Amino acid sequence: MDTQQASTLSTPTPDTITPDASTPPAAPTPSNTTSNGGTSTANAGTDTNGAGAPTRRWLNENVTPALLEGMKLLAKEKPSDPLKVLGQFLIDKSNESK
């Protein structure tokens, strides 16, 4: 093969590969799978039927702040048992709010 012909060849990338009929469809990923096992076609962060909005709002108000604070602690301290440390942090945080 001469150098001119070699320079026109390129390695296929995922965006240039077209699946043929024998290629099975991609498995659902956590980002496109719904809680009932179906695949979501909605854009990320958009709930088409609005049913998740109250739950998301409740989680954002009551859980997310403490969870983020605990995760910052983990990132700073890097404990050998991060789940135990996070769990104890959340228990302590819960006791503070009582």
GROMACS elastic network, one bead per residue, 0.5 to 0.9 nm:
[ bonds ]
;  ai    aj funct       b0    kb
    1     4     6  0.83386   500
    1     5     6  0.64116   500
    1     6     6  0.65096   500
    2     5     6  0.54911   500
    2     6     6  0.62655   500
    2     7     6  0.87819   500
    3     7     6  0.60660   500
    3     8     6  0.87989   500
    4     7     6  0.52853   500
    4     8     6  0.67103   500
    5     8     6  0.54152   500
    5     9     6  0.68429   500
    6     9     6  0.53863   500
    6    10     6  0.83403   500
    7    10     6  0.75408   500
   10    13     6  0.89230   500
   12    15     6  0.80952   500
   12    16     6  0.59330   500
   12    17     6  0.62726   500
   13    16     6  0.52602   500
   13    17     6  0.63017   500
   14    17     6  0.53757   500
   14    18     6  0.83948   500
   15    18     6  0.79251   500
   19    22     6  0.78082   500
   19    23     6  0.57277   500
   19    24     6  0.84217   500
   19    25     6  0.87365   500
   20    23     6  0.55098   500
   20    24     6  0.87573   500
   21    24     6  0.77193   500
   23    26     6  0.87893   500
   24    27     6  0.86337   500
   25    28     6  0.89632   500
   26    29     6  0.86535   500
   28    31     6  0.80467   500
   28    32     6  0.61668   500
   28    33     6  0.58730   500
   28    37     6  0.88759   500
   28    38     6  0.85171   500
   28    39     6  0.66728   500
   29    32     6  0.54534   500
   29    33     6  0.59988   500
   29    39     6  0.86910   500
   30    33     6  0.52671   500
   30    34     6  0.80300   500
   31    34     6  0.83649   500
   31    40     6  0.84462   500
   31    44     6  0.78509   500
   32    38     6  0.84815   500
   32    39     6  0.55422   500
   32    40     6  0.51341   500
   32    41     6  0.72438   500
   32    42     6  0.84625   500
   32    44     6  0.83600   500
   33    36     6  0.80866   500
   33    37     6  0.60165   500
   33    38     6  0.57408   500
   33    40     6  0.56366   500
   34    37     6  0.53366   500
   34    38     6  0.52078   500
   34    39     6  0.56766   500
   34    40     6  0.57776   500
   35    38     6  0.73162   500
   36    39     6  0.88056   500
   40    43     6  0.82450   500
   41    44     6  0.89051   500
   42    45     6  0.81959   500
   42    46     6  0.62258   500
   42    47     6  0.69076   500
   42    48     6  0.66180   500
   43    46     6  0.54477   500
   43    47     6  0.80308   500
   43    48     6  0.88622   500
   44    47     6  0.82585   500
   46    50     6  0.84371   500
   47    50     6  0.52723   500
   47    51     6  0.72508   500
   47    52     6  0.64759   500
   47    53     6  0.72642   500
   48    51     6  0.82051   500
   49    52     6  0.78300   500
   50    53     6  0.55509   500
   50    54     6  0.82027   500
   51    54     6  0.69924   500
   51    55     6  0.79194   500
   52    55     6  0.53323   500
   52    56     6  0.59857   500
   52    57     6  0.85079   500
   53    56     6  0.50808   500
   53    57     6  0.59873   500
   53    58     6  0.85170   500
   54    57     6  0.50764   500
   54    58     6  0.60914   500
   54    59     6  0.85926   500
   55    58     6  0.50882   500
   55    59     6  0.61360   500
   55    60     6  0.85114   500
   56    59     6  0.51429   500
   56    60     6  0.60594   500
   56    61     6  0.85878   500
   57    60     6  0.50705   500
   57    61     6  0.61630   500
   57    62     6  0.85533   500
   58    61     6  0.51715   500
   58    62     6  0.58979   500
   58    63     6  0.77586   500
   59    62     6  0.52655   500
   59    63     6  0.50319   500
   59    64     6  0.60801   500
   60    63     6  0.60130   500
   60    65     6  0.71897   500
   61    64     6  0.66668   500
   61    65     6  0.72442   500
   62    65     6  0.70674   500
   62    66     6  0.78516   500
   63    66     6  0.57595   500
   63    67     6  0.61100   500
   63    68     6  0.86589   500
   64    68     6  0.59233   500
   64    69     6  0.84302   500
   65    68     6  0.53052   500
   65    69     6  0.62083   500
   65    70     6  0.86667   500
   66    69     6  0.50482   500
   66    70     6  0.61164   500
   66    71     6  0.85713   500
   66    89     6  0.86594   500
   66    90     6  0.68702   500
   66    93     6  0.70527   500
   66    94     6  0.87858   500
   67    70     6  0.50822   500
   67    71     6  0.61203   500
   67    72     6  0.86258   500
   67    86     6  0.82177   500
   67    89     6  0.89431   500
   67    90     6  0.72521   500
   68    71     6  0.50016   500
   68    72     6  0.61530   500
   68    73     6  0.86127   500
   69    72     6  0.51639   500
   69    73     6  0.63891   500
   69    74     6  0.88281   500
   70    73     6  0.50166   500
   70    74     6  0.63432   500
   70    75     6  0.87637   500
   70    85     6  0.85019   500
   70    86     6  0.58207   500
   70    87     6  0.87203   500
   70    89     6  0.62928   500
   70    90     6  0.71028   500
   71    75     6  0.62074   500
   71    76     6  0.85878   500
   71    86     6  0.71598   500
   72    75     6  0.50650   500
   72    76     6  0.61599   500
   72    77     6  0.85872   500
   73    76     6  0.51406   500
   73    77     6  0.60094   500
   73    78     6  0.79539   500
   73    86     6  0.82479   500
   73    89     6  0.89115   500
   74    77     6  0.52673   500
   74    78     6  0.51657   500
   74    79     6  0.66026   500
   74    82     6  0.64380   500
   74    85     6  0.76796   500
   74    86     6  0.71730   500
   75    78     6  0.54507   500
   75    79     6  0.85941   500
   76    79     6  0.88383   500
   78    81     6  0.84899   500
   78    82     6  0.70803   500
   79    82     6  0.53609   500
   79    85     6  0.72759   500
   80    85     6  0.88730   500
   81    84     6  0.55772   500
   81    85     6  0.63831   500
   81    86     6  0.87559   500
   82    85     6  0.50639   500
   82    86     6  0.59547   500
   82    87     6  0.83710   500
   83    86     6  0.50577   500
   83    87     6  0.59013   500
   83    88     6  0.84853   500
   84    87     6  0.50357   500
   84    88     6  0.61182   500
   84    89     6  0.84587   500
   85    88     6  0.51950   500
   85    89     6  0.60313   500
   85    90     6  0.86239   500
   86    90     6  0.61585   500
   86    91     6  0.86023   500
   87    90     6  0.51909   500
   87    91     6  0.62324   500
   87    92     6  0.86330   500
   88    92     6  0.60690   500
   88    93     6  0.84571   500
   89    92     6  0.51242   500
   89    93     6  0.60702   500
   89    94     6  0.85426   500
   90    94     6  0.60083   500
   90    95     6  0.85763   500
   91    94     6  0.50319   500
   91    95     6  0.62602   500
   91    96     6  0.87417   500
   92    95     6  0.51058   500
   92    96     6  0.63506   500
   92    97     6  0.89784   500
   93    96     6  0.51154   500
   93    97     6  0.66499   500
   94    97     6  0.53734   500
   94    98     6  0.68137   500
   95    98     6  0.53875   500
